[in-house]
Amino acid sequence: MTKILLSLHVLAAIIAVGPVTVAASMFPATLRRVHGEADPGDARTTLRTLHRICRVYSGIGVAVPLFGLATASSLGVLGDAWLITSILLTAAAAGVLALLILPAQDRALAEAAGSPAPSAQAPLRPGRLAALTGVFNLLWATVTVLMIIRPGSTTGV
């Protein structure tokens, strides 16, 4: 059963987190195109598509920690430091995505469509969104490395 759970965990990570990582990384560059083109119609369509990918696959991404916890439980490693660290980093990545990146993308889409931004907020900078996306990607890369290295693992891998 552990091998099945581990396989599902890895597949969910590849299928769900991969597209979010790529789409979120492409969003700021496409946003720059929207701001720089005289007729940004195609770029706006691309922005909407990238945002939809991020939203849909982040929902599917909930399966990653669920399968991960089930796998860790079956392996008896729920108390290991590397796993606890991975859980905390996963929660941080989810927080960055849900609380910072997706709302910023929503705001960018509204601005690109010509909706006036609330007076209290400055226009969204693509560079800031790119930095947030970089943090999200770095958190996931760190989790991936921890999953492979597993410091203190008794398997010798």
N, C-alpha and C positions, 0 to 999 in steps of 0.2 A: 504494500500500500504506500510506503514511503516513496518509492520510486515514481509511482503515479502522481502523488502530490507534488513531488519535486519537479516532475516534468510539466505539470499544469502551472506551477509557480513560474518556471522559466518561460514557458510559452506565453503566459499572461503578461509577463514583463516585456517580452519582445514585441508582442502584438499590441499592447496598450501603451506602454511608456515610450517605445520607439517613435510612433507617429506624433505623440504630443511633443516630444523633444525636438523633432525635425520641424513640425509646423510652427511651434512657438519660436524657434530660432529663425525661421523664414519671415515671420510676421513683421519685425522691426524694419528689415530691408524693404519689404513691400510697402510698409507705411511711409518710408522715405520717398519711394516712387510716387505714392499718392500726393505727397506734398510738393514734389518737384515737377510733375507733369501738368501740361495744360489741359489735357483730357484724361483724367485718371480712371476712367470707367473700368477698364480691364483690371487695373491694380485694385480697385475697390472690390470687384468680384473675387479676386484672389484673396484679399483680406478676409472677406466673409467666409470663404471656403476654409482658410487656415484656422480661423476662430472656431468654426464648426467642428473641425477635426480635433482641436484642443478640447472643446467642451465634451464631445461625444466620447473620445478615447480616455479622457480623464475619468469619466463615469465608469467605463469598462475597467479602468486601472484599479478600481477598488478591489478587484479580484486578486491583484498581486499580493498585497499584505495578507489577505484572507488565506490564500493558498500557502503563503510563506509561514504564517502562524501554525497552520495545520501541519506543515512539513516539520517545522521546528519542534512542535509538540511530539510528533511521532519519532523524531530523532532524540528527544530528551535534552534539547539544548536551549530551552526557553530562558534559562537563567544565565547563559553565557554572555560575557561582556560584549563580544563582537556582535551578537544578535541584538542585545539591548541598544547598542550604539546604532545599529542599522535601523532599528525600529524608530528611534528618535530622529535620525536623519531622514527617514521616509516620511515621518510626520511633518518635519520641517519642509521637505520638498512639496508635500501636499498643501501645506499652508501657504507657501510662496505661490503655488499655482492658483489655488482657490481664492486667496485673499488679495493677491497683488497682480498676477499676470492676467487672469481671466477678466477681472474688472477693468484693468488698464486696456485690454483689447476691446472690451465693450465700449469704453469711452472713446478709444481711437476710431472705432467704427462709427459712432455717433458723430464725432467731429468730421470724419471723412465724408459723411452723408450731408454735412452742412448744418447739423443741429447745433445750436449755440451751447457752449459749455457753461456750466454754472459759474457765476461771476467770481466765486471764491476760489476756483481752480484755475491754475495756469494751463496753457495748452500742453498736451502730452508730448513729451520729447521721445522720439524713437530710441535715442541712446539710453535713456533710463529703462525703457522696456527691454532693450537688448541686455543691459546689465542684470536686470531681474531674471531674465531667461538664462543668462550665463550662470547665475547662482543656482537656479533650479537644475540645470544640467550638471553642474559640479556636484551637487548633493546626490543626484542619481548615480553619477560616475563613482563617487565614493562608496555608496551602498553596494554597487556592483563589485568593486574591488574587495570590500569586506566579505561579500558572499563567496568570492573565489578564494581568498587567502584564509579566511576564518582563523584569526590569531588564536592560538591556544588549542586548535583542533587536534584531536587525537588520531585523526585519519592519516596524518602525515602528508597531506596534499597541500 
